[in-house]
């Protein structure tokens, strides 16, 4: 029996810009095309962040619906069926906005960043994932049959996930 492998393709992340690399998919059409290409190349999971019309990271539910509907449509046409993993990250948005797309789109997976932490980027910030938010996200995952992609960024986060 061979080794099993699950490949996840995170197409654009939350912050990579066209200025940094012209290859990053920003528009719904680019994200859908890359999702198809990655699935055809062997990716089993497509991790989706969305961008607004200016290419800025967004948690807008309407934009998520536009992107995910197009990804599902294009994957269907291409005969591929990757698991869709929608982000819930983005602590600059209210917690309800970070979960708003889950009951509408009912993805197979969503990101579940196990605690708050310091994100040491070009502009360092604290990425907020307080216990109350995680409890609500956990309940949303159960209610909408969405598997959490538990993201661990430091060893202290292992203790947090034992609560759920």
C-alpha positions as CSV (number, residue, x, y, z in Angstrom):
1,X,0.0,0.0,0.0
2,X,1.4,3.4,-1.0
3,X,1.5,6.5,1.1
4,X,-1.5,8.7,1.0
5,X,-1.2,12.4,0.5
6,X,-3.6,15.3,0.7
7,X,-2.6,18.4,-1.2
8,X,-4.2,21.7,-0.3
9,X,-3.8,24.6,-2.7
10,X,-4.1,28.0,-1.0
11,X,-4.6,30.1,-4.1
12,X,-4.1,33.6,-3.0
13,X,-4.0,33.9,0.8
14,X,-5.0,37.1,2.5
15,X,-2.4,39.5,1.4
16,X,-0.3,38.6,-1.7
17,X,-0.8,41.3,-4.3
18,X,-0.4,41.5,-8.1
19,X,2.5,43.9,-7.5
20,X,4.3,41.1,-5.6
21,X,3.6,38.5,-8.2
22,X,1.4,38.8,-11.3
23,X,0.5,35.1,-11.0
24,X,-1.7,35.5,-7.9
25,X,-5.4,35.0,-8.7
26,X,-7.4,38.0,-7.6
27,X,-10.6,38.1,-9.6
28,X,-13.4,35.5,-9.3
29,X,-12.5,34.2,-12.8
30,X,-8.8,33.9,-11.9
31,X,-9.5,32.1,-8.7
32,X,-11.9,29.7,-10.4
33,X,-9.4,29.0,-13.2
34,X,-6.6,28.3,-10.7
35,X,-8.9,26.1,-8.6
36,X,-9.6,24.0,-11.7
37,X,-5.9,23.9,-12.7
38,X,-4.8,22.9,-9.1
39,X,-7.5,20.2,-8.9
40,X,-6.5,18.8,-12.3
41,X,-2.8,18.8,-11.0
42,X,-3.8,16.7,-8.0
43,X,-4.9,19.1,-5.3
44,X,-7.7,17.6,-3.2
45,X,-8.5,20.8,-1.2
46,X,-8.8,24.3,-2.4
47,X,-8.4,27.0,0.3
48,X,-10.2,30.1,-0.7
49,X,-9.8,33.7,0.3
50,X,-11.6,36.4,-1.7
51,X,-10.7,39.9,-2.8
52,X,-12.7,42.9,-3.5
53,X,-12.8,44.7,-6.9
54,X,-9.5,46.5,-5.9
55,X,-7.7,43.2,-5.1
56,X,-7.9,43.8,-1.3
57,X,-8.6,40.9,1.0
58,X,-12.4,40.8,1.8
59,X,-14.8,38.8,3.9
60,X,-17.8,40.1,2.1
61,X,-20.4,37.4,1.9
62,X,-21.7,38.4,-1.6
63,X,-18.1,38.2,-2.9
64,X,-17.7,34.8,-1.3
65,X,-20.9,33.6,-3.0
66,X,-19.8,35.0,-6.3
67,X,-16.3,33.3,-6.1
68,X,-17.5,30.0,-4.7
69,X,-20.4,29.7,-7.1
70,X,-18.0,30.3,-10.0
71,X,-15.4,27.8,-8.6
72,X,-18.1,25.1,-8.2
73,X,-19.4,25.8,-11.7
74,X,-16.0,25.7,-13.4
75,X,-14.9,22.6,-11.4
76,X,-18.1,20.9,-12.5
77,X,-17.5,21.7,-16.1
78,X,-13.9,20.4,-15.8
79,X,-15.0,17.2,-14.1
80,X,-13.0,17.8,-10.9
81,X,-14.5,17.9,-7.4
82,X,-12.0,19.3,-4.9
83,X,-13.0,20.0,-1.3
84,X,-13.6,23.7,-0.8
85,X,-12.1,25.2,2.3
86,X,-13.3,28.7,2.9
87,X,-11.3,31.1,5.1
88,X,-12.8,32.5,8.3
89,X,-9.7,34.5,9.1
90,X,-9.4,38.2,9.1
91,X,-9.5,39.6,12.6
92,X,-10.0,43.2,11.3
93,X,-13.6,42.2,10.5
94,X,-16.4,41.6,13.1
95,X,-16.7,38.0,14.2
96,X,-20.1,37.5,12.7
97,X,-18.8,38.6,9.3
98,X,-16.0,36.1,9.5
99,X,-18.7,33.3,9.8
100,X,-21.5,34.8,7.7
101,X,-20.7,32.9,4.5
102,X,-20.7,29.4,6.1
103,X,-24.5,28.8,6.4
104,X,-25.0,30.2,2.9
105,X,-22.3,28.3,1.0
106,X,-22.1,25.2,3.3
107,X,-18.4,24.5,2.4
108,X,-16.9,21.1,3.2
109,X,-14.2,22.8,5.3
110,X,-13.3,26.2,6.8
111,X,-10.2,27.5,8.4
112,X,-10.1,27.4,12.2
113,X,-7.1,29.3,13.6
114,X,-6.8,27.8,17.0
115,X,-5.9,31.0,19.0
116,X,-4.8,34.6,18.8
117,X,-1.2,35.2,17.8
118,X,1.2,37.8,16.6
119,X,1.5,37.9,12.8
120,X,5.0,39.2,12.1
121,X,4.5,40.5,8.6
122,X,5.6,43.8,6.9
123,X,3.0,45.4,9.2
124,X,3.0,43.2,12.4
125,X,-0.4,42.8,14.1
126,X,-2.2,40.6,16.5
127,X,-4.5,38.1,14.8
128,X,-7.5,37.9,17.1
129,X,-9.2,34.6,17.6
130,X,-10.6,34.9,21.1
131,X,-12.3,31.9,22.8
132,X,-15.8,33.3,22.3
133,X,-15.2,33.5,18.6
134,X,-13.8,30.0,18.4
135,X,-16.7,28.6,20.4
136,X,-19.2,30.2,17.9
137,X,-17.1,29.0,14.9
138,X,-17.1,25.5,16.4
139,X,-20.9,25.5,16.7
140,X,-21.2,26.8,13.1
141,X,-18.9,24.0,11.9
142,X,-21.1,21.4,13.7
143,X,-24.4,23.0,12.6
144,X,-23.4,23.3,8.9
145,X,-21.4,20.0,8.7
146,X,-18.2,21.9,7.9
147,X,-14.9,20.2,8.9
148,X,-12.5,22.6,10.6
149,X,-9.0,23.0,9.1
150,X,-7.3,23.5,12.4
151,X,-4.4,25.8,11.9
152,X,-1.6,25.6,14.4
153,X,0.9,28.5,14.4
154,X,2.6,27.8,17.8
155,X,2.7,24.9,20.3
156,X,0.4,26.7,22.7
157,X,-2.4,26.2,20.3
158,X,-2.6,22.5,20.8
159,X,-4.0,23.0,24.3
160,X,-6.8,25.2,22.8
161,X,-8.0,22.6,20.4
162,X,-8.4,20.1,23.1
163,X,-11.4,22.1,24.4
164,X,-13.3,21.4,21.2
